[in-house]
Amino acid sequence: MASGGCMKVIKYFLFLFNLLFFILGAVILGFGIWILVDKTSFIAVLHGSSSSLKIGSYILIAVGGVTMIMGFLGCIGAVNEVRCLLGLYFSFLLVILLAQIAAGVLIYLQRESLKTEMSGVIHELIVNYNPSDTVNASSEATWDYIQHNLQCCGWISYQNWTENHSLANKTNVYPCSCQKNATISEGFCNSTVANLHQVGCVQQVESWLQDNLGIILGVCVGVGVTELIGLVLSICLCGTSKTKITPKYQNTKKTHRPLPNSVE
């Protein structure tokens, strides 16, 4: 009796877990779509030139979609105790967990190359920045927004803007978004070096990552632990459901009443 009650708790706990897993998949899917369509953040600056970011967004969309399907299958399998769905759910969840670990290791090993690629994209944007040209208007507006709000100038420092083609042979001319207390955040403005943000945007981005590193790692560890719990619960429920026969599909044995003795 106690075992049956324990299995019932596991069943409904696994259902709630998969419901949360379904919501998590929707969040991942939405994040991947946001990376593709975003035009107003730092992601938009890298999106136009970074193939890795595009591939990463498609991977997020695929993972989010698969996660939603897994959550749905897990809910159905948990409520009805269908071994086939529980086994399929366990297999997919294990593959996703291993893929996440592999992706984390790959990002860690390739962090320097990713940083180099990011620096190359930003450098190209700064060199070709031209407010009168509409070719990269979206990326340039986003970069102005970043410099203005993060209070930074250039990638390494404000001196990066000396390589800009439009500012060749010009002095004391910088993007308006580099100015302290600027009222205009687009185009070029006359400004002295003392009136510019002295910090490069790479330092501000790294500072933001360091400040939020605990939250990022906490979320990653929380997702991994949650997936491990789902693996354990699904395999437990799958192991016990093999001995349980659903009454709806239970084969009832026909009882044959003995025929009355024929009267001779």
Secondary structure, 3 states (H helix, E strand, C coil): CHHHHHHHHHHHHHHHHHHHHHHHHHHHHHHHHHHHHCCCCHHHHHHCCCHHHHHHHHHHHHHHHHHHHHHHHHHHHHHHCCHHHHHHHHHHHHHHHHHHHHHHHHHHHCHHHHHHHHHHHHHHHHHCCCCCCCCCHHHHHHHHHHHHHHCCCCCCCHHHHHHCHHHCCCCCEEEHHHECCCCCCCCEEECCHHHECCCCHHHHHHHHHHHCHHHHHHHHHHHHHHHHHHHHHHHHHHHHHCCCCCHHHCCCCCCCCCCCCCCC
